[in-house]
Amino acid sequence: MAPNTKLTGTQLIHTDDDLHGPEVAPSISVSTTFRAPDPTKVPDAFSNEFDAWDPERHVYSRYTQADGYAITYASGLSASYAALVFFNPKRVAIRGGYFGCHQTIDVYRRSRQGDLPLIDIDDDFRPGDLCWLETPLNPTGEARDIKHYADKVHNAGGALLVDATFGPPPLQYPFKWGADVVMHSGTKYFGGHSDLLCGVLVAPTLEKWKELWHIRTFLGNTMGSLESWLLLRSLRTLHLRVPRQSENATGLAQWLAKAAGGKAHDGIPAGVVDRVTHSSLQGVDARGFDPRTQLEGGHPPTFAIYLATERYALLLPHAVKYFIPATSLGGVESLIERRANLDKTADPRLVRISVGVEDLEDLKDDLRRAFQELAKPAKPAKARL
């Protein structure tokens, strides 16, 4: 899909109609190698330059796996590494967000003999800097002002990468606010069924897309055939899944926020919920940034709650019925995790919730019951005789 174009269900379902045969569900091909055309039958088969954007034929699997100005990768982290190669930054400005991207930057620094300074996104920028802006933010679901950081880094002669994994279309369109390249872990909302790995970079021009395609070809991090087929299947329902997940998450976060500060609310016992973070709870900041304007299609389907104790955070993921205790997000099923189990820099009381497409009232009931169980006084240990 070209940038600055809003997502539609018609595009998602019918864009590939001319690219496969009469089967309604496109067939999967597992071949990585394709027969060359016979030059006696196709005289100009090898005389024309290969068009990576609109290939007439497959040459080799790593060459033809892209769609639109978006180019896919084998995983979200492989897309983040490709972005670093593409920008070749003098410095990277980054704060918080997904710890995996910090590790990717650290690995990339090795290719520069460690010569890649890291600065904060609110430090002063210089020419050649890359501002790595994740918004909405993992794991808190809070929004950052894309336009503010785009203007700031562009005025200094740098570039802006927006990791929009938590705000996929149709929720957010970062090019509208000044992004130079947009990144997604397609494993999450694009995949949506917890069964594929995928990364995506989106370029604003065909020329930049061709640069990314060249880099991907020789980094060798193309998606596999099965994963590509699963992604195509998933994209057909993106416009249905994501708004439902966004609506559920917003309702759940706002309901939980009424119990923040340890208050009792609607069956949630007192002394359990300390704080809830989500873009729907941010309000307008001092610069006038309103997350609702940037997130025009809805708030992120993932947010965080800080419980009153570490013990509550450790036990909650295993006290619920419909929320699955697992590390990931974006699937149609709701997931829950104590973030510090994986990210050792996270607050040990923080629980990340990825909301699925279940009925909202069932999810509330599930959490309400779990909170009530956690708040029950611990049974005294039996004395030994």
Salt bridges, closest charged atoms under 4 A:
ASP16 OD2 - HIS20 NE2 3.95
ASP16 OD2 - ARG236 NH2 2.88
ASP17 OD2 - HIS14 ND1 2.80
ASP120 OD2 - ARG95 NH2 2.68
ASP122 OD2 - ARG95 NH2 2.59
ASP129 OD2 - ARG91 NH2 2.72
ASP151 OD2 - LYS147 NZ 2.82
ASP180 OD2 - HIS154 NE2 2.68
ASP195 OD2 - ARG233 NH1 2.95
ASP266 OD2 - ARG368 NH2 3.00
ASP274 OD2 - ARG349 NH1 3.08
ASP290 OD2 - ARG292 NH2 2.84
GLU296 OE2 - LYS6 NZ 2.97
GLU296 OE1 - LYS176 NZ 3.21
GLU337 OE2 - ARG339 NH1 2.54
GLU337 OE2 - ARG352 NH2 3.00
ASP347 OD2 - ARG349 NH2 3.38
ASP359 OD1 - ARG244 NH2 3.18
GLU361 OE2 - LYS364 NZ 3.50
ASP365 OD1 - ARG368 NH1 2.51
ASP366 OD1 - ARG369 NH2 3.30
GLU373 OE2 - LYS376 NZ 2.93
